[in-house]
C-alpha cells in the first residue's frame, strides 16, 4: 500500500520514500507525491534520486492501493531510500487546469442545469462535454464571461475525506456519479470550490480560483444530439 501524499498536499514537490516493490520497469514506494493519473488528469512526471543516480520517471500508474513509478534505467533495490522530485512546472499547470474544469462544471450546472458527460486535459488546456441540445457563439461567450467572474472571485478550494455514507447524503455528489464508486471504498475524497462546486475527485487542485488564471473557450462543437463539447485554454 502506498501513502498518497498528493491527496493531502497538492503543493508537495519534493519528498523522501523507501522502495517497497519492483515489477518490470517500475517500482512502488511506501509514500509518493506523484499523481498516478485519473479523472482526465494525466500522471505526473519527474525523477527519483537514489544516492548519486537520477532516474527519470516516464509514467506513474495506480493498481489497487499501490502507486507504480515507471523508470528509464536500472531499478533501485527494494528497501532503498529515494528522493522524489516532481516536474513542478508541469504539475502546477495541471492543477490550474483541473480546477478550471471544475469552475466550468460548477458554472454550467448552477446557471444552466447541464451535467458533464466527459472530459480530458493536458497542461493549460482541457475539454468537457455537456448535455446541451444546442450551442451558439453568443452562448459560449456568456459562459466564458461567467467562468472568469468565478476566477476573479478568489474562491477557496477545500479538500476533504468523508465517510461513504455521509458523502452519499450530499445531493451534489450524486450528480457526479459517486454511486459508481466500488463498494470497497469507504472514504470519499471531495473537492469543493466554496460557494460554487462540490465533487468527488481524486486529482490535484490549486488553493484558490484566482490562481487558475484567465480562461478562454477556444472552440466548441457538437458531439451528438444532446452532447456539446467546450475546449478551454488557460493563460
N, C-alpha and C positions, 0 to 999 in steps of 0.2 A: 504494500500500500504506500502511495506517495502522498505526503502532505502538500497540498496545493496552495502555495504561498500567494499566488496571484488572486485567489478568492478573497483574501482579506487585505491585501495591499497591492493595488494595481501599479503603484509607483516604485515598487522594489525592482531594481535593475541589476543588482549585484548581490550574490548570496553564496554561502558555502553549503556543501552537502557531502553525502557519502554514497558511493556506488553500491547498490543493493542487488542488482541482477544484470545479466548480459544476454542478448539474444540477437543473433545475426549481426547486423551492423549498428545495433542500438543498445543503450544502457538505461537502466532505471535508477533513480536516486531516491534517497529517503525523503527529500523535500525538493521542491522546484518552484521557481518564479516564471518558468517558461509556459506560456499558454499553449495547450495542445491543439487548438482549433475547435470550432463548433459554433452553431448558430449563425453561420455565414461568415464568421471571423476566421481568417487564416491563422495558422500556428505561428508562434514566434520563431525568430532566428537568433543566432548569437554564437558564443563559444563556451567550451568547457576548458578550464585551465587545470592541468594535472602536473604539479611540480614545475618544470621548465617548458613543458609541452602545451601548446594551444591547439585544441581540436575544434574544427568548425562543425556547428550543428546545421544539418541540411533540412531537417524536418523534426517536428515534435508531434507525437500522437498519444492518445489515451486508450488503454484497453482495460475495461473494468475500473479498478481503483489505482491502476498503475500508469504513470506517465513515462513514455519511452522517448529517448533523445537519440535520433539517428545521427551518426558521426562519420566524417570522412577521415579515415586513418585507423590506426590500431586502437582497440578499445582499452580503456583503463581497467585495472583489475578490480574485482569485487572487493569491497572494503576500502578502496582508495578514497582519500579525501580530494574533493574537487571544488573549484570555484566557478560558478556560472555567471556569465556576463551577457546580458541581453543586447541585441541591436536596439538600443533605446529609441533612437530617432524613428525607426520603423514602428515599434510598439506604440509610441505615443501618437503617431499618426492614426494607427488602427483604433486606439482608444477614442480619439476625437471623432473618427468616422463612425464607430459603433454607437456612440452617444448621439451623433447626428441622426442616425437611423431611428433611434428611439424618439427623438424630438419629432421627426416626420410622422412616425406611427401615432404618437400621442396627439398631435395636432389634427391629423386626419380622422382619428377616432372621435376626439372631442367635438370637432366642428362639423364633421360630415357623416359620422357613424359608420365609416367603411373599415372593414377588417383587412389586415395584411394577409396575403396568401403565399408570400415567398420573398426571398431576398438574398443578396450576396454583397461582399465588399472586398476592397483592396485598400491600401493606404490612400486616404483622402478622396476616395471615390466609392460609390455604392449604388445599388439599385434595389427597389422594392416594388412588389406587385400588390395591388389593392382591388377590392371588389367594387369597382366603378363601372357603370354601364357606358359612360361617355367621358371624354377628356378633351378639353379645348385649351388653347394657349392662354386665354384670359383667366381661366380657372387655375391653370398651372402657376401663373404669375401671382395669383391671390394666395395660393398655398405657399409659394416661396416667400412672400412678404410675411406671412404669419409665422413660419418657422424661424425666420430671422428675428422676429419680435421675441420669441422664446429664448433664443441665444442671448440677446441683449438683456433679458430679464435676470440673468445670472442666477438661475435656479440651482439649488443644491442637488447633488445626486447622492442618494443614500443606498448602501448595500446592506442587506440583512439576510440571515438564515432563519427560516421559520419551520416549525413542525409541520408535517404534511397536512394534518387535519386543519390547522389554522390557516394554511395557505389556500386550501380548497374552499374555505369560507369567504374568501375575498372575490367578489364578482369579477373585477377587472383581470384577475389572474386566470379565471376560467376561459376568458376570450382568447388568451394566448395559448390555449390547448394544454394547460397544466395537467388535464386529465389523461394525457398521453404519457406522462412520466411512468417509468417502470415501477411496479409495486414495491421493489426493494428500497427505493429512495424515500427515506423518512424525513430528511431535511431538505427544504426547498430554498434555494438562493434567489432572492428578489432584488431587482434594481429599480429604484424609484427616482424619477425626476420630480421633485417635490412640487405638488400643485398641477402636474401635467400628465404623468405617465407612470404606470406600475406594471412590471412584467417579471415573470420567472425567467432568469437569464444567468448563464454561466460565464459570460465574457468579461472583458476588462473595459472600464469606462473612466472618463475624467471626473473630477470632483465637482465641477460647476459648468453649466451650459455655456458661459462666456468663453471658456477655454476651447470650445469647439472651433470657433472662427466663423467667418462669413460663409453662408450656404447658397449655392446656386443650383437650380434644377436645370440641367444642361440638355435633357432630352426626355421625351415621353412617347409612349407607343401603346398600341392595343396588342394584348396577348390573348385575346378571346372576348367573347360577348360581354362578360362581366369581370374582366381581368385586365387592368391597365397598369403599365409599368412607368415608374418615375426613376430617372437617373440623376444622382446627386453628386456635386463636386464641392469640396471644402477648400477654401482659400488658406 
